[in-house]
């Protein structure tokens, strides 16, 4: 996650974001799915698919657009639950560090929620095994 000084136009940040992806993955992506703010991006080597356009969409590209739409709520949760709105750290380095820490905190919250769900399931299985019904509703026969 890279932060930018000031409030630059989205289309001007796409090249730097793709550069960061290339550094991290050692590959330049063939396709990028972005919102309408990235029109006029000036990127040549990567195919840029702008959401909201329906002309010439294959089913695979439509699926990519739906996948991108599923990511938007994650960013919203980072802004509200992770307090990504205002950075209390000074300078552009502080802003960059704050963005990375908010991303880490969001991932940790997701991992803890998953672990909590696994623990609840294990406890339910343990209780069922202790009762001897192993998840089935048994009708007690009269003795």
C-alpha positions as CSV (number, residue, x, y, z in Angstrom):
1,X,0.0,0.0,0.0
2,X,1.5,3.3,-1.1
3,X,0.4,6.7,0.1
4,X,0.8,9.9,-1.9
5,X,1.5,13.4,-0.7
6,X,-1.4,15.8,-1.1
7,X,-4.5,14.7,-2.9
8,X,-3.4,13.6,-6.4
9,X,-5.8,12.7,-9.2
10,X,-6.3,8.9,-9.2
11,X,-5.2,8.5,-12.8
12,X,-1.8,10.0,-12.0
13,X,-1.2,7.4,-9.3
14,X,-1.8,4.2,-11.4
15,X,1.7,4.1,-12.8
16,X,3.3,4.2,-9.3
17,X,0.9,1.6,-8.0
18,X,1.7,-0.7,-10.9
19,X,5.4,-0.1,-10.2
20,X,4.9,-1.2,-6.6
21,X,3.0,-4.3,-7.7
22,X,5.9,-5.1,-10.1
23,X,8.5,-4.7,-7.3
24,X,6.5,-6.9,-4.9
25,X,5.6,-9.7,-7.3
26,X,8.4,-9.4,-9.9
27,X,5.8,-9.3,-12.6
28,X,3.8,-6.5,-14.3
29,X,0.1,-7.3,-14.2
30,X,-1.6,-7.9,-17.6
31,X,-5.0,-6.6,-16.4
32,X,-5.9,-3.9,-13.9
33,X,-9.5,-3.3,-12.8
34,X,-10.1,0.3,-11.6
35,X,-12.9,2.8,-11.0
36,X,-13.8,5.8,-13.2
37,X,-11.3,8.0,-11.4
38,X,-8.5,6.4,-13.4
39,X,-9.6,7.6,-16.8
40,X,-6.7,9.3,-18.5
41,X,-4.2,7.1,-16.7
42,X,-1.5,7.0,-19.4
43,X,-0.5,3.4,-18.8
44,X,0.5,1.4,-21.9
45,X,1.9,-2.0,-20.9
46,X,-1.1,-3.1,-18.8
47,X,-4.7,-3.5,-20.0
48,X,-6.8,-1.1,-17.8
49,X,-10.5,-2.1,-17.3
50,X,-12.6,0.8,-16.0
51,X,-15.6,-0.2,-14.0
52,X,-18.9,1.1,-15.3
53,X,-18.1,0.3,-18.9
54,X,-20.2,-2.5,-20.4
55,X,-19.0,-2.4,-24.0
56,X,-17.1,-5.5,-25.1
57,X,-17.1,-7.3,-21.8
58,X,-16.4,-11.0,-21.8
59,X,-17.8,-13.1,-19.0
60,X,-14.3,-13.4,-17.5
61,X,-13.9,-9.6,-17.5
62,X,-17.4,-9.2,-16.0
63,X,-16.3,-11.6,-13.2
64,X,-13.2,-9.4,-12.6
65,X,-15.5,-6.3,-12.2
66,X,-17.6,-8.2,-9.7
67,X,-14.5,-9.2,-7.8
68,X,-13.4,-5.6,-7.7
69,X,-16.8,-4.5,-6.4
70,X,-16.3,-7.0,-3.5
71,X,-13.1,-5.2,-2.4
72,X,-14.7,-1.8,-2.0
73,X,-16.5,-2.7,1.3
74,X,-13.1,-3.9,2.6
75,X,-11.7,-0.4,2.0
76,X,-14.8,1.1,3.7
77,X,-14.2,-1.1,6.8
78,X,-10.6,0.0,6.9
79,X,-11.7,3.6,6.9
80,X,-14.3,3.2,9.6
81,X,-13.2,0.2,11.8
82,X,-9.5,0.8,11.2
83,X,-9.6,4.5,11.6
84,X,-7.9,5.1,8.3
85,X,-9.6,8.6,7.9
86,X,-6.9,10.9,9.4
87,X,-3.3,10.1,10.1
88,X,-2.0,11.2,13.5
89,X,1.6,10.7,12.2
90,X,3.6,13.6,10.8
91,X,4.9,13.9,7.2
92,X,4.6,11.7,4.2
93,X,6.6,8.9,5.8
94,X,4.1,9.0,8.7
95,X,1.2,8.8,6.3
96,X,2.7,5.9,4.5
97,X,3.5,4.1,7.7
98,X,-0.1,4.8,9.0
99,X,-1.6,3.3,5.8
100,X,0.4,0.1,6.1
101,X,-0.4,-0.2,9.8
102,X,-4.1,0.2,9.1
103,X,-3.9,-2.6,6.5
104,X,-2.1,-4.8,9.0
105,X,-4.6,-4.1,11.7
106,X,-7.5,-4.9,9.3
107,X,-5.8,-8.2,8.3
108,X,-5.3,-9.1,12.0
109,X,-9.0,-8.4,12.7
110,X,-10.0,-10.7,9.9
111,X,-7.7,-13.5,11.1
112,X,-9.0,-13.2,14.7
113,X,-12.6,-13.3,13.4
114,X,-11.8,-16.5,11.5
115,X,-10.1,-18.1,14.5
116,X,-13.1,-17.1,16.7
117,X,-15.4,-18.9,14.2
118,X,-13.2,-22.0,14.2
119,X,-13.1,-22.0,18.0
120,X,-16.9,-21.8,18.3
121,X,-17.2,-24.7,15.8
122,X,-14.7,-26.8,17.8
123,X,-16.5,-26.1,21.1
124,X,-19.8,-27.1,19.5
125,X,-18.3,-30.4,18.3
126,X,-16.7,-31.1,21.7
127,X,-20.0,-30.5,23.5
128,X,-21.8,-32.8,21.0
129,X,-19.2,-35.5,21.5
130,X,-19.4,-35.2,25.3
131,X,-23.2,-35.7,25.1
132,X,-22.7,-38.7,22.9
133,X,-25.0,-37.5,20.1
134,X,-22.2,-36.4,17.8
135,X,-24.4,-33.8,16.1
136,X,-27.5,-36.0,15.8
137,X,-30.7,-35.6,17.7
138,X,-31.3,-38.9,19.4
139,X,-34.6,-39.8,21.0
140,X,-34.1,-41.5,24.3
141,X,-35.8,-44.9,24.4
142,X,-37.7,-45.8,27.6
143,X,-35.9,-48.3,29.8
